[in-house]
Amino acid sequence: MPIPRRSRVICDNSHVVSILPIRSKYWHNRARDDRFRRERKWKTWPIELPDFEQFRNKTKDDFSPDEVRSQMKRSGVAPANPWNEREIYQPCTMSTIEPYSPPEDEKSTSLMDKFKTPVTGGKAFIKQRRALSTIRDFEGDEFDLTNFARSSKELYIRAHDLLVAEDTDKIFDYVTEHCWPLMAAGLKKHTIIWKYLDDIEEPTAVHVRTGEVTSKGNTYAQITVRFHSKQIMAVYDRHGRLILGSPTDVKEVLEYIVFEKYLANEYGLWRIHDRIRVSDDVPEPIQTRVRLPN
């Protein structure tokens, strides 16, 4: 009979052999190295299990608010907010703040027009000065309407160049989300030729307004600039047929462009927001061609 490795053999006078096991220093469920004994102890963490019988016998409505609060505090769970709110970001307004009304005839000499001008002009002047003061609170005292009108020409040309190139990624640096659907309406699968040739008159800022949306301090600014220029525009359909304008005829264009900036946003930009049509400016309808069934 084989003798176990860790055992002691005892022989007495009666020739009885007793094999006694010796208690080993190392058990089968213990590590043989006594080093790092404390670290091995840290491998196990006591966990306080919840009282499942308590939750099984009671429903959610049976607990009082104090019991729920104490249980969540004991478990280290942050209480849920009782309100349901989501963050929103409104990069632009959805309309024009007090739209500018262009004169029906800039060379009008009506007596009634001359009589109304001092009254309405005084109110508009006060509103414009207040709006300009609000803009300078965000932009700085060096902000000037004359310099802005000159720089707005570059924004105007760049926005239309990107519209012709159909670059929908960069165009939102020059056009607001409100203006883009208005500019791109009816131009899908069309080819556009547009050129800005020259100024008949220097761009002029004619209208300034500011407004707060949703909450106080959430300020937007709008400046209306008058453009009187010479342009070329032609629109071709997907088959290459001319449906609007002419690639050679030069036209005089008088329009009022509204530029907007989100002043409360530190990284806000001046962008084209809307266009105010002159009373006699009626857009030409784009001719659509369809194939008639046999």
trRosetta pair geometry for C-beta under 8 A, 3 or more apart (Angstrom, degrees):
i j d omega theta_ij theta_ji phi_ij phi_ji
3 7 5.8 -135 174 64 92 132
3 9 6.7 -38 -136 -65 146 115
3 19 6.4 -154 -137 -128 93 135
4 7 4.3 97 69 -25 97 125
4 19 7.2 120 24 166 98 127
4 21 6.7 -11 80 -105 150 89
6 21 6.5 46 109 -159 87 78
6 22 5.1 -116 167 58 85 96
6 24 5.3 -22 -162 -69 163 109
7 19 5.1 9 170 -178 134 95
7 20 6.6 151 -164 77 78 38
7 21 5.3 -51 -105 -103 80 49
7 22 6.2 -176 -108 -1 21 87
8 19 7.3 155 74 -157 43 49
8 20 4.9 -22 60 64 97 93
8 21 7.8 143 15 -127 78 4
8 22 5.5 94 -27 -55 100 104
9 17 6.3 -22 -163 -166 94 100
9 18 7.5 144 -158 78 44 49
9 19 5.9 -17 -100 -102 65 72
10 17 7.3 146 76 -159 50 49
10 18 4.4 -18 62 62 104 99
10 19 7.8 -171 22 -76 76 26
10 20 6.4 31 -5 -3 117 112
11 15 7.1 -8 -166 -132 97 39
11 16 7.5 159 -146 75 52 42
11 17 5.5 -18 -96 -102 77 72
11 18 7.9 -174 -74 22 32 71
12 15 7.5 -85 77 -16 63 16
12 16 5.4 -3 44 52 104 90
12 18 7.6 41 -14 -3 102 109
24 27 6.8 147 82 -76 104 49
26 30 5.9 -147 -158 80 66 109
26 32 5.1 13 -130 -111 148 73
27 30 4.5 76 55 8 87 110
31 34 7.7 160 96 -76 97 32
31 40 6.7 -143 1 -90 143 164
33 36 7.0 32 113 36 110 100
34 37 5.7 -14 -177 -52 63 117
36 39 4.3 -45 -167 41 85 119
36 40 5.8 90 131 -26 86 93
37 40 5.9 -56 -151 35 31 109
37 41 6.7 36 149 -24 62 104
38 41 5.5 -51 -154 29 35 116
38 42 6.8 35 150 -21 64 102
39 42 5.7 -53 -154 31 37 112
39 43 7.4 55 146 -38 61 91
40 43 5.6 -30 -162 0 44 120
41 44 7.1 -69 -176 37 41 92
49 52 7.6 -30 150 -28 107 97
50 54 7.8 -108 160 50 87 111
50 55 6.8 27 138 -14 123 130
50 75 7.6 0 -81 -90 110 122
51 54 4.0 47 111 6 116 117
51 55 6.9 141 95 -9 69 84
52 55 5.9 -61 -151 44 39 103
52 56 5.8 41 152 -26 72 110
53 56 5.5 -55 -140 36 31 113
53 57 6.2 22 163 -13 66 109
54 57 6.4 -62 -146 39 24 101
54 58 6.3 -16 166 17 61 115
55 58 6.4 -74 -132 58 28 86
58 62 4.1 -125 -164 75 100 141
58 63 6.4 98 142 -51 135 82
59 62 5.1 108 53 -8 67 103
60 63 6.7 -56 -168 22 38 106
63 67 4.6 -127 -167 86 93 124
63 68 5.1 107 130 -56 128 90
63 71 7.7 -44 -160 3 146 141
64 67 4.8 95 55 6 78 102
64 68 7.1 -146 93 -3 41 86
65 68 5.7 -56 -146 39 34 111
65 69 6.1 34 156 -20 68 108
66 69 5.7 -55 -144 38 31 111
66 70 6.2 28 158 -16 66 107
67 70 5.9 -54 -143 39 29 107
67 71 6.2 29 157 -19 64 109
68 71 5.8 -57 -146 38 29 111
68 72 6.3 24 158 -15 65 108
69 72 6.0 -56 -145 40 28 107
69 73 6.2 28 155 -18 64 109
69 79 6.9 -10 -120 -80 79 130
70 73 5.6 -55 -144 39 31 112
70 74 6.2 33 155 -21 65 106
71 74 5.7 -53 -146 36 29 111
71 75 6.3 17 157 -9 64 110
72 75 5.8 -61 -143 46 31 104
72 77 4.4 -89 -158 70 84 101
72 78 7.7 -61 164 77 117 3
72 79 5.9 94 121 -77 156 76
73 76 7.6 41 -176 -70 30 30
73 77 7.9 -89 -59 49 22 66
81 84 7.8 152 101 -72 105 39
81 85 7.7 -64 126 21 146 96
90 93 7.7 51 155 -83 117 42
90 213 6.6 -100 99 110 150 138
90 214 7.1 154 18 -24 146 136
90 218 8.0 57 59 175 118 129
91 176 7.0 -179 115 -148 102 87
91 177 6.0 94 68 0 118 120
91 262 6.1 -97 -166 -42 51 147
91 265 7.8 7 -132 -36 66 160
92 176 4.0 83 -83 -160 169 127
92 177 5.7 173 33 36 122 86
92 178 5.3 -124 109 -4 130 108
92 220 7.3 102 -148 -132 49 138
92 260 5.8 90 -141 107 103 141
92 262 6.7 -105 -84 -58 53 105
92 271 7.5 -81 -89 70 133 126
92 273 6.4 -175 -165 -121 131 106
93 96 7.9 137 99 -81 124 23
93 97 6.9 41 91 -44 170 95
93 178 7.0 -19 90 -32 49 154
93 211 7.1 48 -81 75 153 125
93 213 6.1 -174 -99 -60 96 147
93 220 5.3 167 -32 98 113 172
93 222 7.8 -63 36 -56 134 124
93 260 6.8 -133 28 -153 96 153
93 273 7.5 32 56 -160 88 136
94 178 5.6 175 -126 -104 46 126
95 178 7.8 -139 -48 -156 27 152
96 99 4.4 66 104 -83 130 89
96 222 6.5 152 -150 -177 72 163
96 258 5.5 -94 -119 -119 116 173
96 273 7.1 136 -93 118 82 117
96 274 5.0 -93 -67 47 115 159
96 276 7.4 104 -133 -71 175 102
97 209 4.3 -162 102 122 112 133
97 210 7.3 -46 105 127 164 4
97 211 4.4 -165 -114 -19 144 134
97 220 7.3 160 -31 94 137 108
97 222 5.3 159 35 25 105 137
98 127 7.6 -66 101 160 168 151
98 209 5.1 175 51 -110 109 156
99 258 7.8 -71 -125 -73 79 142
99 274 8.0 -80 -112 108 107 145
99 276 6.0 152 -172 -104 108 122
100 206 6.2 92 -152 104 154 106
100 207 3.8 -125 -80 -43 126 163
100 224 4.5 -119 -8 56 144 174
100 256 6.1 -123 80 166 128 151
100 258 7.8 176 12 -83 109 101
100 276 5.7 -104 65 -33 91 176
102 256 5.8 -161 -65 -25 120 142
102 276 6.4 150 -25 128 108 118
102 278 5.2 -70 90 -111 153 72
102 279 7.1 -148 82 -19 104 82
103 106 5.3 116 80 -87 126 54
103 108 6.5 -142 171 14 121 123
103 113 7.9 66 -142 -148 115 134
104 108 6.8 59 72 -50 87 141
104 279 5.0 -6 -123 17 76 153
105 108 4.1 110 81 -54 100 95
108 113 5.3 76 119 8 122 171
109 113 7.7 -169 174 58 9 126
109 114 7.6 12 -169 -42 49 116
110 113 4.2 89 68 4 98 106
110 114 7.0 -169 93 -6 53 82
111 114 5.7 -56 -151 38 35 110
111 115 6.3 36 151 -23 67 107
112 115 5.5 -54 -147 35 33 113
112 116 6.3 25 157 -15 67 107
113 116 6.1 -58 -143 39 30 104
113 117 6.4 46 156 -43 63 102
114 117 5.8 -40 -148 9 31 121
115 118 7.9 -62 -179 24 31 95
116 119 6.0 -71 -161 44 49 107
116 120 5.6 19 160 0 88 116
117 120 6.6 -67 -135 50 24 94
117 121 5.2 23 171 -22 64 124
118 121 5.8 -60 -130 43 20 112
118 122 6.2 26 166 -27 60 106
119 122 6.3 -58 -157 26 22 107
119 123 7.3 11 154 -7 58 104
120 123 6.0 -58 -154 39 38 107
120 124 6.1 33 154 -16 70 111
121 124 5.7 -59 -143 43 32 110
121 125 6.0 38 156 -28 67 105
122 125 5.7 -52 -146 30 29 113
122 126 6.7 27 156 -17 63 102
123 126 6.0 -55 -153 33 33 108
123 127 6.5 28 153 -13 66 107
124 127 5.7 -56 -147 41 34 110
124 128 6.0 34 155 -22 67 109
125 128 5.7 -56 -146 37 29 111
125 129 6.4 28 156 -19 64 106
126 129 5.9 -55 -148 35 30 109
126 130 6.5 28 154 -16 64 106
127 130 5.8 -57 -150 37 31 110
127 131 6.2 28 155 -17 66 108
127 209 7.1 -4 152 -105 111 80
128 131 5.7 -55 -145 39 32 109
128 132 6.1 32 155 -19 66 108
128 207 7.3 -116 -102 -148 112 41
128 208 4.8 93 -146 52 81 100
128 209 7.8 -59 -101 -67 60 57
129 132 5.7 -53 -144 38 30 112
129 133 6.4 35 154 -22 63 104
130 133 5.7 -53 -150 34 31 113
130 134 6.6 33 151 -20 64 102
130 210 7.9 -122 119 35 81 112
131 134 5.6 -51 -151 33 35 112
131 135 6.6 35 151 -19 65 103
131 208 4.5 173 99 129 128 95
131 209 5.2 -98 -113 -123 156 22
131 210 4.4 166 -139 -1 86 93
131 221 7.0 134 -180 -135 97 90
132 135 5.6 -50 -149 34 35 112
132 136 6.4 33 153 -17 65 105
132 143 7.9 -170 -168 104 82 115
132 145 7.2 -55 -118 -53 124 113
132 208 5.4 46 -61 123 83 160
133 136 5.7 -56 -147 38 32 109
133 137 6.8 44 150 -29 63 98
134 137 5.6 -45 -157 20 35 117
134 138 7.4 16 153 -2 62 101
134 210 4.5 -100 83 28 146 170
134 219 6.6 -145 167 -167 122 147
134 221 7.1 -179 103 -91 106 109
134 263 7.6 16 144 -170 94 179
135 138 6.2 -68 -162 44 37 99
135 139 5.4 -1 159 10 77 121
135 143 5.9 -126 126 115 105 160
135 208 7.3 -83 -15 -171 140 124
135 210 6.6 -160 -52 -69 82 128
135 221 5.0 87 -94 -124 102 153
135 263 6.9 -130 -120 -98 59 137
136 139 5.9 -65 -114 59 34 90
136 140 6.4 -66 -160 93 67 23
136 141 5.4 56 -174 -101 119 43
136 143 5.1 -151 -98 42 76 119
138 219 7.2 -160 -45 83 143 133
138 221 7.8 -152 47 -26 139 136
138 263 4.3 176 2 -168 178 109
138 264 7.9 -87 -114 -69 141 34
139 142 7.9 -114 131 64 90 68
139 143 4.2 61 106 -63 129 138
139 263 7.7 -80 -41 -129 85 102
140 143 5.8 131 72 -27 70 90
143 148 7.2 28 -172 -50 84 121
144 147 4.4 72 75 15 105 106
144 148 6.6 -175 90 -12 52 87
145 148 5.4 -56 -144 39 34 114
145 149 6.3 38 157 -24 67 102
145 205 4.2 -118 -178 55 107 147
145 208 7.1 -91 -102 -60 126 132
145 223 7.3 -172 -131 -148 92 134
146 149 5.9 -51 -150 30 29 110
146 150 6.9 26 152 -14 61 104
146 205 7.4 -117 -73 16 34 111
147 150 5.8 -55 -152 36 36 110
147 151 6.3 26 155 -11 69 108
148 151 5.9 -60 -145 44 33 104
148 152 6.1 42 154 -33 67 104
148 205 6.2 40 83 -58 108 139
148 223 6.5 -12 133 127 141 168
148 225 7.9 -137 122 -83 90 124
148 270 7.6 -168 -155 -118 105 167
149 152 5.6 -47 -145 25 30 117
149 153 7.7 45 153 -30 55 90
149 202 7.4 77 127 147 124 90
149 203 4.4 -173 170 114 94 96
149 204 5.6 13 -150 -118 157 17
149 205 4.6 -128 -67 -32 111 86
149 225 5.3 159 -126 -132 82 115
150 153 6.2 -42 -172 9 38 113
150 202 7.6 -27 -89 -172 82 104
150 203 6.6 163 -84 59 36 111
151 154 5.9 -44 -168 27 54 111
151 155 7.0 52 140 -14 72 101
152 155 5.3 -51 -153 38 48 115
152 156 6.1 53 148 -26 72 102
152 203 6.1 -148 71 145 106 154
152 205 8.0 120 1 -75 147 93
152 223 7.7 -129 -78 99 147 120
152 225 4.9 172 100 -35 158 171
152 257 7.3 168 160 88 125 124
152 259 5.8 -108 -127 -49 123 152
152 270 7.2 -90 -101 139 86 136
153 156 5.6 -52 -148 33 32 115
153 157 6.5 26 156 -14 66 105
153 199 7.7 -44 -123 -76 143 124
153 203 5.3 -163 -62 -12 100 146
153 227 7.5 137 -105 -112 81 111
154 157 6.0 -55 -144 39 31 106
154 158 6.0 28 158 -18 66 111
155 158 5.9 -58 -141 40 27 109
155 159 6.2 30 160 -23 64 108
155 174 5.5 175 -163 -145 81 99
155 259 7.1 71 95 -114 152 126
155 270 6.5 -84 -85 107 163 100
155 271 7.3 -155 -172 -122 131 37
155 272 6.6 168 140 -43 109 90
156 159 6.1 -57 -149 32 24 110
156 160 6.8 13 158 -9 60 109
156 196 7.7 110 113 -93 102 154
156 227 6.7 139 -142 -84 170 153
156 257 6.2 137 -102 48 117 177
156 272 6.8 103 -102 -76 62 126
157 160 6.1 -63 -152 41 31 104
157 161 6.3 33 153 -22 67 108
157 196 5.1 -93 -109 18 104 153
158 161 5.6 -54 -146 35 32 113
158 162 6.5 28 157 -15 65 105
158 174 5.4 -152 101 -102 104 157
159 162 6.0 -58 -152 38 29 107
159 163 6.5 33 149 -22 63 105
159 171 6.6 87 -144 -153 68 84
159 174 3.9 -156 -82 131 90 127
159 175 5.2 116 -144 -54 120 99
159 183 7.9 -104 156 -122 109 163
159 271 8.0 118 -89 -159 132 74
159 272 5.3 15 -92 4 175 135
160 163 5.2 -47 -146 33 38 117
160 164 6.5 40 154 -19 66 100
160 194 5.4 -106 161 118 117 147
160 196 7.3 116 66 -41 143 113
161 164 5.8 -52 -152 35 33 110
161 165 6.3 21 153 -8 65 110
161 194 7.7 -142 -84 82 47 110
162 165 5.5 -59 -140 48 35 106
162 167 4.5 -83 -156 56 88 107
162 170 5.7 -131 -127 89 139 99
162 171 4.2 175 127 -89 134 89
162 174 6.6 138 25 43 141 135
163 166 7.4 29 -178 -74 31 42
163 171 6.6 96 -66 -124 62 137
163 175 8.0 80 -64 -40 104 152
163 183 5.8 -99 -114 155 138 126
163 184 7.1 -150 -143 -80 101 79
163 187 7.9 15 175 119 101 167
163 192 7.0 -29 123 73 91 157
163 194 7.7 16 81 27 107 151
164 192 4.8 -124 -118 88 79 108
164 193 7.3 75 -138 -108 128 22
164 194 5.3 -144 -69 30 129 107
167 170 5.0 -7 137 39 122 100
167 171 5.7 145 92 -38 77 94
168 171 5.9 -48 -129 24 31 119
168 172 7.7 37 175 -25 57 97
169 172 7.6 -75 172 18 24 100
170 173 5.7 -39 -175 17 62 116
170 174 7.7 30 142 3 75 104
171 174 6.0 -74 -165 49 49 97
171 175 5.3 -10 157 26 89 117
171 180 6.9 110 119 -112 121 111
172 175 6.2 -73 -109 65 38 76
172 176 7.8 63 -150 -125 73 17
172 177 7.1 25 -134 -69 111 72
172 180 7.0 -24 -91 -65 82 139
172 271 7.8 -6 -179 -134 46 149
173 269 6.2 -18 -165 96 66 170
173 271 7.3 -159 151 -98 28 113
174 269 7.9 -72 -84 132 36 132
174 271 5.7 150 176 -132 22 84
174 272 6.4 23 151 7 73 97
175 179 4.9 -124 -171 86 92 118
175 180 5.2 113 127 -73 124 81
175 183 6.5 -62 -147 3 150 151
175 271 5.7 171 -95 180 7 109
175 272 5.1 -25 -109 59 68 98
176 179 4.8 88 55 9 81 101
176 180 7.1 -137 92 -19 41 85
176 260 5.9 7 -52 59 145 122
176 271 4.9 135 -50 106 75 126
176 272 6.8 -136 3 86 82 48
176 273 4.7 26 12 -108 139 69
177 180 6.0 -37 -140 16 33 116
178 181 7.7 -67 -177 30 30 96
178 182 7.6 13 143 -4 62 116
178 273 6.1 26 69 -162 118 76
178 274 7.0 -32 116 -65 117 90
179 182 5.5 -69 -159 43 46 112
179 183 6.0 40 151 -22 81 108
179 271 7.5 -165 27 138 138 101
179 272 5.4 -170 149 113 172 85
179 273 5.4 -156 -47 -157 122 22
179 274 6.1 -137 -92 -70 99 44
179 275 7.9 100 -137 -18 108 83
180 183 5.8 -58 -143 37 32 108
180 184 6.0 6 168 0 69 115
181 184 6.3 -69 -134 51 28 96
181 185 6.2 53 161 -58 64 93
182 185 6.0 -29 -148 -9 27 117
182 274 7.5 44 49 -124 165 63
182 275 7.5 -169 133 20 137 103
183 187 8.0 -32 138 10 60 142
184 187 5.4 -107 -161 47 54 115
184 188 7.5 63 166 -57 94 74
186 190 7.7 18 137 -8 63 148
186 286 5.4 151 162 28 134 149
187 190 4.8 -104 -162 49 58 123
187 192 6.6 -5 -152 -51 123 124
187 235 7.3 -105 -120 -138 87 124
189 237 7.5 21 120 -170 90 64
189 238 4.4 -19 159 -70 105 120
190 235 5.6 1 170 -172 129 97
190 236 6.5 157 -168 78 75 48
190 237 6.0 -47 -113 -114 83 39
190 238 6.9 -81 -85 -52 44 67
190 243 7.8 -84 -135 44 120 129
191 235 7.3 149 79 -160 51 48
191 236 4.2 -13 60 60 103 105
191 237 7.9 -21 21 53 83 7
191 238 7.9 129 -16 -96 91 39
191 240 7.5 12 25 -106 139 54
192 233 7.3 -25 -168 -158 91 85
192 234 7.4 154 -158 82 46 51
192 235 5.6 -13 -105 -105 71 73
192 236 7.8 -156 -69 24 30 73
193 232 7.0 -42 127 126 96 99
193 233 6.8 156 88 -151 65 37
193 234 4.4 3 53 53 110 96
193 235 7.8 -150 26 -68 71 34
193 236 7.7 52 -9 -9 100 102
193 245 7.9 -159 66 103 90 134
193 247 5.3 14 90 -112 154 95
194 231 7.0 -12 -165 -177 80 109
194 232 7.0 164 -149 89 35 64
194 233 4.9 12 -107 -107 78 82
194 234 8.0 -160 -65 28 52 56
195 231 6.6 163 83 -158 55 63
195 232 4.4 10 48 50 102 105
195 233 7.8 -158 26 -65 60 53
196 229 6.3 -11 -156 152 89 146
196 231 5.7 -26 -107 -106 52 89
197 229 7.2 154 55 166 72 95
197 230 4.3 -51 65 99 118 101
197 231 6.3 -168 7 -91 90 31
197 232 6.6 79 -41 -13 112 95
197 250 6.4 -15 -1 -135 161 116
198 229 6.6 177 92 -159 39 82
198 230 5.0 14 52 40 80 115
199 202 6.2 55 156 -90 146 39
199 203 7.2 -93 -128 -31 132 74
199 228 7.1 74 -167 83 72 67
199 229 5.2 -50 -110 -105 49 87
199 230 7.8 -132 -68 12 9 80
200 228 4.5 -80 66 130 108 96
200 229 6.0 -164 4 -99 84 25
200 230 6.4 111 -46 -35 94 84
200 252 6.2 38 -44 -139 151 105
201 204 7.3 -34 135 -15 111 111
201 226 7.8 -18 95 119 123 106
201 228 4.2 34 35 61 102 125
203 225 5.3 14 -180 174 109 115
203 226 6.6 165 -153 77 57 54
203 227 5.5 -11 -106 -94 94 70
204 225 6.8 156 78 -157 32 68
204 226 4.8 -11 60 50 88 106
205 208 6.8 35 164 -57 117 97
205 223 5.5 -34 -141 -180 114 112
205 224 7.1 118 -156 77 62 49
205 225 5.4 -39 -93 -99 59 75
205 226 7.8 -170 -84 10 11 78
206 224 5.5 -56 64 98 85 99
206 225 7.2 134 10 -122 81 23
206 226 5.1 57 -19 -28 127 111
206 256 7.1 -68 48 -131 131 114
207 222 7.9 -17 116 118 96 91
207 223 7.0 154 86 -159 60 44
207 224 3.7 15 53 39 108 119
207 256 7.9 43 17 -172 124 126
208 221 7.6 -15 -166 -170 85 96
208 222 7.5 161 -152 89 41 56
208 223 5.3 -4 -105 -108 75 78
208 224 7.7 -134 -61 21 39 74
209 221 7.5 163 91 -155 45 53
209 222 5.1 -10 65 62 89 99
210 219 5.9 2 -178 -171 112 105
210 220 6.8 167 -154 86 63 46
210 221 4.8 -24 -101 -102 88 71
210 222 7.4 173 -84 20 39 69
210 263 7.4 -2 -138 -5 115 146
211 219 7.3 157 84 -148 30 62
211 220 5.6 -17 64 60 79 93
211 222 7.8 5 10 3 101 109
212 215 7.3 -90 168 94 109 31
212 216 5.8 12 -179 -120 155 42
212 217 7.0 64 -133 24 122 21
212 218 5.7 101 -160 67 78 68
212 219 5.4 -38 -91 -92 75 64
212 220 7.7 161 -94 16 26 75
213 218 5.4 -87 64 112 67 115
213 220 6.3 26 -6 -5 114 119
214 218 5.3 -11 59 63 98 159
215 218 5.0 82 62 -4 76 120
217 264 6.2 97 146 -109 72 124
218 264 5.2 -52 -133 -20 44 163
219 263 4.4 -34 95 62 101 121
219 264 5.3 132 36 -44 69 93
220 260 6.2 -1 179 -168 107 106
220 261 7.2 167 -157 83 63 42
220 262 5.8 -33 -106 -109 81 53
220 263 6.5 179 -106 8 22 89
220 264 7.9 -49 -60 3 56 96
221 260 6.8 158 85 -151 50 56
221 261 5.1 -8 58 57 99 90
221 263 5.3 75 -13 -45 107 117
222 258 5.5 -4 -171 -174 109 104
222 259 6.9 156 -153 80 56 45
222 260 4.8 -18 -98 -96 79 82
222 273 6.4 -80 -123 48 104 154
223 258 7.4 153 78 -155 35 55
223 259 5.0 -18 62 61 87 99
223 260 8.0 176 21 -78 64 38
223 270 7.9 -20 35 -143 117 119
224 256 5.4 12 -179 176 109 105
224 257 7.1 159 -152 80 59 36
224 258 5.1 -27 -95 -97 77 71
224 259 7.7 176 -85 18 26 71
224 276 6.6 6 -141 5 128 135
225 256 7.2 163 77 -156 37 59
225 257 5.3 -22 60 64 90 89
225 259 6.4 30 -5 -7 113 113
226 254 7.7 -8 -172 -166 90 81
226 255 7.9 170 -151 92 51 36
226 256 5.5 -25 -99 -103 64 78
227 253 7.2 -4 115 109 101 96
227 254 7.3 173 92 -145 58 38
227 255 5.4 -10 61 64 100 80
227 256 7.5 174 20 -90 75 27
227 257 6.1 29 -6 -2 120 112
228 252 7.3 4 -174 -177 79 95
228 253 7.4 -178 -144 89 38 52
228 254 5.0 5 -108 -106 82 81
229 252 7.6 172 92 -150 29 56
229 253 5.6 -18 65 59 76 95
230 250 5.3 9 -176 179 109 110
230 251 7.1 157 -151 78 61 34
230 252 6.0 -36 -95 -96 68 58
230 253 7.4 145 -110 14 17 84
231 250 7.5 146 70 -155 24 66
231 251 6.0 -33 66 66 74 84
231 253 4.9 0 18 -3 121 134
232 245 7.7 115 177 173 56 124
232 246 7.6 -81 -156 89 86 68
232 247 6.7 55 169 -160 118 37
232 248 7.4 -10 -140 -121 127 5
232 249 7.1 147 -126 77 85 47
232 250 5.9 -51 -73 -102 89 60
232 251 7.4 133 -94 18 41 82
233 244 7.6 -30 127 122 99 97
233 245 4.4 -104 103 -128 75 160
233 251 7.5 -51 23 34 92 125
234 242 6.2 -48 -170 -134 108 103
234 244 7.0 160 -155 90 42 62
234 245 4.3 -144 -96 99 46 111
234 246 5.7 -54 -88 130 106 6
234 247 4.2 -41 -15 -64 156 70
235 242 7.5 107 76 -155 49 58
235 243 5.6 -58 99 66 95 88
235 244 4.0 15 41 53 115 105
235 245 5.9 96 4 25 77 111
235 286 6.6 -57 100 -125 150 112
236 240 5.6 -7 176 -145 130 33
236 241 6.3 146 -155 67 80 29
236 242 5.8 -46 -97 -90 77 47
236 243 6.7 127 -128 9 26 87
237 240 7.3 -53 70 14 66 18
237 241 5.2 -6 37 55 105 86
237 243 5.3 73 -38 -24 97 132
237 289 6.7 -95 -30 29 176 110
239 289 7.9 -63 28 70 135 135
241 289 7.2 16 71 4 148 150
242 245 7.6 -116 -169 72 102 63
242 246 7.5 43 -169 -105 142 51
242 247 7.8 -108 -109 -17 127 97
243 286 5.7 51 134 -167 119 79
243 287 4.6 -145 -159 56 95 92
243 288 7.7 53 -154 -73 144 34
243 289 7.7 -131 -100 -14 122 103
244 284 6.1 153 -139 97 102 121
244 286 5.3 -52 -50 -113 132 76
244 287 7.1 174 -57 13 79 83
245 249 7.5 -156 -179 58 69 109
246 249 3.8 55 74 16 135 107
254 278 6.0 29 103 -30 105 149
254 281 7.5 -136 76 -73 84 125
255 275 6.1 -23 -180 -160 119 108
255 276 7.6 146 -175 66 70 60
255 277 7.5 -33 -131 -110 86 46
255 278 7.2 -115 -103 -18 48 99
255 281 7.3 104 -95 -123 81 165
256 275 7.0 131 79 -164 59 58
256 276 4.0 -29 80 60 116 106
256 278 7.4 122 -4 -58 101 78
257 272 6.0 -51 -177 -133 114 100
257 274 7.8 162 -160 86 50 45
257 275 5.8 -25 -107 -106 62 74
257 276 7.9 -147 -70 19 18 78
258 272 7.4 98 77 -163 55 58
258 273 4.7 -67 107 67 98 99
258 274 4.2 6 46 57 127 86
258 275 7.0 -143 12 -71 86 26
258 276 6.6 88 -36 -24 104 98
259 270 5.1 19 170 -178 120 99
259 271 6.7 158 -154 77 74 24
259 272 6.1 -49 -101 -97 68 42
259 273 6.3 128 -140 3 16 96
260 270 7.4 159 78 -147 26 56
260 271 6.2 -33 63 64 75 77
260 273 3.7 61 -3 -53 117 142
260 274 8.0 59 -26 2 118 86
261 268 5.0 107 -177 141 85 120
261 269 6.6 -132 -121 106 92 22
261 270 4.8 -41 -67 -88 112 61
261 271 7.2 129 -84 13 61 72
262 265 4.2 34 111 14 114 117
262 268 3.9 -152 66 -115 78 132
263 268 6.4 -103 -78 54 18 159
264 268 7.6 88 57 -36 44 140
265 268 3.8 113 76 -52 104 98
272 275 8.0 11 -180 -57 109 84
277 281 4.6 -145 -170 79 91 120
277 283 7.9 -84 -116 -37 139 93
278 281 4.2 94 55 -13 83 114
